Amino acid sequence: MAFSKELAQRIRKALEHLPRVEEKKMFGSLAFMVNGKLCLTAGPSRMMCRIDSVLYEHEIKKDGCTAVVMRGRAYKGYLHIQEENLSNESDFDHWIKLALDFNEQLISK
């Protein structure tokens, strides 16, 4: 399985303050489960974020963002962000925050 070790380490650091984080190999990436829910993945050259589908249409227009497509189907609320678009810490933090905000919504339902 090929994933960016640098990106995985950045995600680990961003999530280290949380009590329930688990790492799993899936989808050819390293997935980060928060509170038992898929939240982020570190892939070969991109990060996947699971965000609120209400924000999806706005966020997908940002540089380096594409829809997550599996078996020909685009999954609304799941975005890939190219690693080069995460080099700026504030950009990286933006995506982490969106993913964690949505994760909170999932566990409060």
Secondary structure, 3 states (H helix, E strand, C coil): CCCCHHHHHHHHHHHCCCCCEEEEEECCEEEEEECCEEEEEECCCEEEEECCHHHHHHHCCCCCEEEEEECCEEEEEEEEEEHHHHCCHHHHHHHHHHHHHHHHHHHHC
